[in-house]
Amino acid sequence: MAVPDFQSLMLPIVQIAADGQEHSSSEVSDLLAKLFTLTETDLRELLPSGKQSKYLNRVGWATTYLRKTKLLEATGRGKFRITERGQSVIRENLSRIDLKFLERYAELALFRGDPALEQPTNGDTSTPVAVQTPREILEASYQFLRRELAQELLERIKQKPPVFFERLVVELLVAIGYGGSLKDAGQAVGRNGDGGIDGVIKEDRLGLDYIYIQAKRWEGTVGRPVVQAFAGALDEQKARKGVMITTSTFSQDARRFVERIERKIVLLDGEQLTQLMIEYNVGVAVEETYIVKKMDLDYFEEE
């Protein structure tokens, strides 16, 4: 089954802790994985950032909310046990614990900083509640804003003249690390096409190898014939590496073609182009920076 949302993990965590013994986060994670019959694929699933396990993130946040509302209490690094409040919840024989249920405790409002929830509620669980952890919401929002920015970039590029696109390609390749200086790259890329080649750029600052470029704002999907013609132009130049850049897309047949040939050709479509622009800060500016910090547990370890 898929990784359960973090609120679905709350009641099982409290039930595991109901024996009154101290439990570790790793122990509980293993027990929950067996309870929900999670597969290795489920356990390896990562958050959008690719830096953290989705499952462990959800277990962590479920445990955090239970501690903040004093159903559990921390007993050490990554360890906890149930409280009397938690035991009283167990005696209610609930079928589910979620954020709506936890609103009965004033500590939840203090933790979330939500004045509207400072007073306990009647525990009504009929209102739908979020299934994502705060970390997932943050990352999903970031990815949404990044996709929106990429779409805006692509639309604006298509509105600009060809010379702008040529300059953009130069600046991007230099930002990535190719071409040496911007002046050198500008002299190499954007020249009149020579057999399907728009320019040549150094692969490194010393010019030990060269990459041949074709960059055009094609309309519609770029198919295999166009890519094959570029490969032929590379053969004529005895070139080993090439990059095709477009604001549109490449067909699957075109991508399969470059995978089978001896020459190394990289195909960059509009989506990949804009993602690289965002990553290397070409045509974009930082509007706001949020730094997410976590507690340094080593700092608080006893010597």
C-alpha positions in Angstrom: 0.0 0.0 0.0 1.0 3.6 -0.3 2.6 5.5 2.6 -0.2 6.6 4.9 -0.7 10.2 5.6 0.9 11.4 8.9 -2.4 11.7 10.7 -3.3 8.1 10.1 -0.1 7.2 12.0 -1.0 9.1 15.1 -3.3 6.5 16.7 -1.0 3.5 16.0 1.9 5.4 17.6 -0.1 6.1 20.7 -1.2 2.4 20.8 2.3 1.2 20.5 3.3 3.5 23.4 0.3 2.4 25.5 2.5 -0.2 27.3 4.1 2.7 29.2 7.6 1.7 28.2 10.2 3.9 26.5 10.2 3.6 22.7 12.6 4.8 20.1 11.6 6.5 16.8 13.4 3.8 14.8 11.6 1.0 16.7 8.2 2.6 16.1 9.0 3.3 12.5 9.8 -0.4 11.9 6.6 -1.5 13.7 4.4 0.9 11.8 6.0 -0.3 8.5 4.9 -3.8 9.3 1.5 -2.7 10.5 0.8 -1.0 7.2 2.6 -3.7 5.2 4.8 -1.1 3.5 7.1 -2.3 0.7 10.7 -1.4 0.2 9.5 0.8 -2.7 7.2 2.6 -0.2 10.0 3.1 2.3 12.4 4.4 -0.3 9.9 7.0 -1.6 11.4 10.5 -1.1 10.0 14.0 -0.7 10.1 16.3 -3.8 13.5 17.6 -2.7 14.9 14.1 -2.8 16.6 14.6 0.5 14.3 12.8 3.0 12.2 9.7 3.2 8.5 10.6 2.9 7.6 7.8 5.3 10.1 8.8 8.0 9.1 12.5 7.6 5.4 11.5 8.2 6.3 9.4 11.2 8.4 12.2 12.6 5.6 14.8 12.2 3.0 12.5 13.7 5.2 12.0 16.7 5.9 15.7 17.0 2.2 16.6 17.1 1.6 13.9 19.8 4.4 15.3 21.9 3.4 18.9 21.4 -0.2 18.1 22.6 1.4 16.1 25.5 0.0 12.6 24.6 3.7 11.6 24.5 6.7 13.0 26.3 10.3 13.0 25.1 12.7 10.9 27.3 15.9 11.2 25.3 17.3 11.6 21.9 14.7 10.1 19.5 12.9 8.4 22.4 9.5 8.9 24.1 6.9 7.3 26.3 3.2 7.8 26.7 1.8 10.3 29.2 -1.3 10.1 31.5 -3.1 12.2 28.9 -2.2 9.7 26.3 -3.4 6.9 28.4 -6.7 8.6 28.9 -7.0 8.9 25.1 -6.4 5.2 24.8 -9.2 4.6 27.2 -11.6 6.4 24.9 -11.2 3.6 22.3 -10.9 5.9 19.4 -10.9 4.8 15.8 -8.6 7.7 14.8 -6.5 10.5 16.1 -6.0 13.5 13.8 -5.4 17.2 14.0 -9.1 18.0 14.4 -9.2 15.7 17.4 -6.0 17.3 18.8 -7.6 20.7 18.7 -9.2 19.9 22.0 -5.8 20.7 23.5 -4.7 24.3 23.8 -1.1 23.2 23.2 -1.8 22.6 19.6 -2.8 26.2 19.0 0.3 27.4 20.7 2.4 25.1 18.6 0.8 26.1 15.3 0.6 29.8 16.3 -3.1 29.9 15.4 -5.0 32.3 17.7 -8.3 30.9 16.4 -7.5 27.6 18.0 -6.4 28.8 21.4 -9.5 27.4 23.1 -10.2 23.7 23.0 -12.9 22.5 20.7 -15.4 19.7 21.1 -13.3 17.3 19.2 -15.6 17.0 16.2 -13.7 15.1 13.5 -16.2 15.6 10.7 -14.3 18.4 9.1 -11.7 17.3 6.5 -8.1 17.8 7.5 -4.8 18.1 5.6 -3.0 14.8 4.9 0.4 16.4 4.2 3.1 17.3 6.8 4.2 20.9 7.0 7.5 19.8 5.3 5.5 18.3 2.4 3.3 21.4 2.1 6.4 23.6 2.0 8.1 21.5 -0.7 5.0 21.2 -2.7 4.5 24.9 -2.6 8.1 25.4 -3.7 7.7 23.0 -6.6 4.4 24.8 -7.7 6.1 28.2 -7.7 9.0 26.8 -9.6 6.8 25.3 -12.3 4.9 28.6 -12.6 8.1 30.5 -13.0 9.3 28.0 -15.6 6.2 28.5 -17.6 6.5 32.3 -17.5 10.1 32.1 -18.6 9.2 29.9 -21.6 6.4 32.2 -22.7 8.6 35.3 -22.4 11.5 33.6 -24.4 9.1 32.8 -27.2 8.1 36.4 -27.4 11.7 37.7 -27.8 13.6 37.9 -31.1 16.0 35.1 -32.2 19.1 37.1 -31.2 17.8 37.2 -27.6 17.6 33.4 -27.6 21.1 33.1 -28.9 22.4 35.4 -26.1 20.4 33.4 -23.5 22.0 30.2 -24.7 25.5 31.7 -24.4 24.8 33.1 -20.9 23.3 29.8 -19.7 26.2 27.6 -21.0 28.7 29.9 -19.4 26.8 29.9 -16.1 26.8 26.1 -16.2 30.6 26.1 -16.6 31.2 25.9 -20.4 32.9 28.3 -22.7 35.5 29.9 -20.5 34.6 33.6 -20.4 31.3 35.2 -21.6 33.3 37.0 -24.3 34.8 33.8 -25.7 31.5 32.0 -25.6 29.8 34.9 -27.3 32.2 34.7 -30.2 31.7 30.9 -30.5 27.9 30.6 -30.2 25.4 32.4 -32.4 27.4 32.3 -35.6 25.7 31.6 -38.9 24.7 28.0 -39.2 27.2 25.7 -40.9 25.5 22.5 -41.9 23.1 22.6 -39.0 25.6 23.9 -36.5 24.9 27.3 -34.9 28.1 27.5 -32.9 31.0 25.8 -31.1 31.8 26.3 -27.4 34.6 25.1 -25.2 33.7 22.2 -22.9 36.2 23.5 -20.3 38.2 26.7 -19.7 41.3 25.3 -21.4 39.5 24.3 -24.5 40.6 20.6 -24.3 37.4 19.6 -26.1 34.5 21.4 -27.9 30.8 21.1 -27.9 28.8 21.9 -31.1 25.5 23.8 -30.6 22.3 24.0 -32.4 19.8 26.3 -30.7 16.5 27.3 -32.3 13.0 28.2 -31.3 11.3 25.4 -33.3 7.5 25.4 -33.4 5.9 22.1 -32.5 7.7 18.8 -31.6 11.2 18.4 -33.0 11.3 15.0 -34.6 14.1 12.5 -35.5 14.9 13.9 -39.0 16.0 17.3 -37.5 18.1 15.6 -34.8 19.5 13.1 -37.4 20.6 16.0 -39.6 22.4 17.6 -36.7 24.2 14.3 -36.0 25.2 14.3 -39.7 26.6 17.8 -39.3 28.7 16.6 -36.4 30.1 13.7 -38.4 31.2 16.2 -41.1 33.0 18.2 -38.5 34.5 15.1 -36.9 32.9 16.3 -33.7 32.1 14.0 -30.8 29.7 16.1 -28.7 26.7 18.2 -29.5 23.8 20.0 -27.8 20.4 20.8 -29.3 18.4 23.4 -27.5 14.8 24.3 -28.3 11.9 26.0 -26.7 9.5 23.3 -27.8 9.8 19.5 -27.2 11.6 16.5 -28.8 9.7 13.4 -30.0 10.4 10.1 -28.3 11.7 8.8 -31.6 14.3 11.6 -31.6 15.3 10.8 -28.0 15.7 7.1 -28.8 17.8 8.0 -31.8 20.4 9.9 -29.8 20.6 7.0 -27.3 21.6 4.6 -30.0 24.3 6.6 -31.9 28.0 6.8 -31.2 28.0 10.6 -31.0 27.1 12.1 -27.7 24.1 14.5 -28.3 22.2 16.1 -25.5 18.7 17.3 -26.2 17.4 20.2 -24.1 13.7 21.0 -24.5 11.9 24.1 -23.3 11.1 22.6 -19.8 14.7 21.5 -19.2 16.0 24.9 -20.5 13.9 26.9 -18.1 14.8 24.6 -15.2 18.5 25.2 -15.9 17.8 28.9 -16.1 16.3 28.8 -12.6 19.0 26.6 -11.2 21.9 28.8 -12.5 20.1 32.1 -12.0 19.9 33.2 -15.7 16.9 35.5 -16.3 15.6 35.1 -12.8 16.1 37.0 -9.5 15.8 35.9 -5.9 12.6 37.3 -4.5 12.7 35.8 -1.0 14.8 33.3 0.8 13.5 31.0 3.5 16.0 29.0 5.6 14.6 25.9 7.2 16.5 24.9 10.3 16.4 21.9 12.6 17.7 21.4 16.1 21.3 20.3 16.4 20.9 17.3 18.7 24.6 16.8 19.0 24.9 20.2 20.6 22.7 19.0 23.5 24.3 15.7 24.0 25.9 15.2 27.4 29.7 15.1 27.4 
